[in-house]
């Protein structure tokens, strides 16, 4: 039913309907006008329309109600069906248990009972089911919102609980790490205190020894008569001993100053050391040999303190003079040849590290950085020239291993390889000083660690090996025997040695396999000397007695440096003894 006024353009509310055939509807004003014109009557229709409209809307709600009842009946039927199915299933299980008991199959019956105990029907997530059911069936929007919010809160709670557990695990892990760190720290502190106490005791002992030596010298001076003192001046020995003792004390003092003193005191110590190296080297050669490692360790510490900062902050004037003194020391073969591997390792590492300082060449107002870099490079060349070649090779290869495995100083491996190649180029001058078995072992260990992955390192090692094989020839297999005893099998070196020998001037000797190649008698004797000196030298004397003209020089050079001198001295003494016995025998015959 339309409740608009039939009069065109009238917005007023309609209350009347005329009795004409057209059944027009009008508002109060237009109803009276129409009645006057048409002479008809009006009927009030407002209540009828409202009743009709209410009935229409109620019908819509009744339809929703019918659908809701149908959905609820379906859900009830589904739950009831599930309920009936479960009851039937349980009845079957009851019967099955009864049959099993009658058949004395107790184990299978217990299995069914255990299965039923694990169902935990009342502990299932009924709440989630209720919420899902409400969400499906409810038509009240406010309650649906409550259900949705509840689900969201439960999801948030699960996430929070998960995050909390992860955080708790992380905290527990950090607590364990902290405890381990504290334990390690305590161990280091104890070790540090122990070493500190030990050093203090050693320091106290040496100080007491120095005081006692000084008192002894003073007492000797007091007891000596003027005549004896005069004689002592004429004879060099007592004077030299006294000078050496005083110089040893001074050198120790300078070393201590370099290690712990400030820059001003360090300059005085450097001046004194330079004077000793330049002017008192030959006179106090043995003393400088003894002090070599301590002196170079102190200079290395000064290098670290000086260059452990950006290029712009380096004290250039001090650095230039300090490196000049270091260079003078490195030019002194008497000192450098005495350095052990630990001292030499630290020195070489610091010199190479300094040469890689960023922007060092451009630092300084008067090109001081360029001069310092030039001095550093010159010092490295002197180290390669004057240090024991075996130790230098071993240290460079170990430094290459260290900096190949780390991300710091990426240019360092290339610089180390250049030093190795430079040292290899003068191998012919050094071959008699090189301990081949030690060098080959270090090369093998490097190759075992990196294999084919390190192309540049492999090339450098192969270049060194090629030079060694070319200089030693097939006798290289004597030193290679040490690699066979190594715990890590050789993959590269035996193959490379065979290839180099086969392609070298050594010809047919090289074509024999290293595993089947006979080792000559002299090589065998010198191999025994390395492990059992008395037995090996006895065999050498027997061989020498039968072969008086044999030259053992090339074989002696394969021995460790400490054995080379001993073999030469003992061999010379045996030669002299043989000559004397020959003369005595000749005289007796005469």
Secondary structure, DSSP 8 states (H G I E B T S, - for coil): ---S-SSTT--S---EEESSTT--EE-HHHHHHHHHHH---EEE-HHHHHHHHHHHHHHHHHHHHHHHHHHHHHHHHHHHHHHHHHHHHHHHHHHHHHHHHHTT-HHHHHHHHHHHHTT-GGGS-HHHHHHHHHHHH---HHHHHHHHHHHHHHHHHHHHHHHHHHHHHHHHHHHHHHHHHHHHHHHHHHHHHHHHHHHHHHHHHHHHHHHHHHHHHHHHHHHS-HHHHHHHHHSHHHHHHHHHHHHHHHHHHHHHHHHHS-HHHHHHHHHHHHHHHHHSTTTTHHHHHHHHHHHHHHHHHHHHHHHSS-GGGS-HHHHHHHHHHHHHHHT-HHHHTT--HHHHHHHHHHHHHHHT-TTTTT-STTSHHHHHHHHHHHHHHHHHHHS-HHHHHHHHHHHHHHHHSSSS-TTHHHHHHHHHHHHHHTHHHHGGG--HHHHHHHHHHHHHHHTTS-HHHHHHHHHHHHHHHHHHGGGHHHHHHHHHTSSS--SSHHHHHHHHHHTSTTGGGGGS-TTT----HHHHHHHHHHH-HHHHHHHHHHHHHH-TT---HHHHTTS-HHHHHHHHHHHHHHHHHHHHHHHHHHHHH-
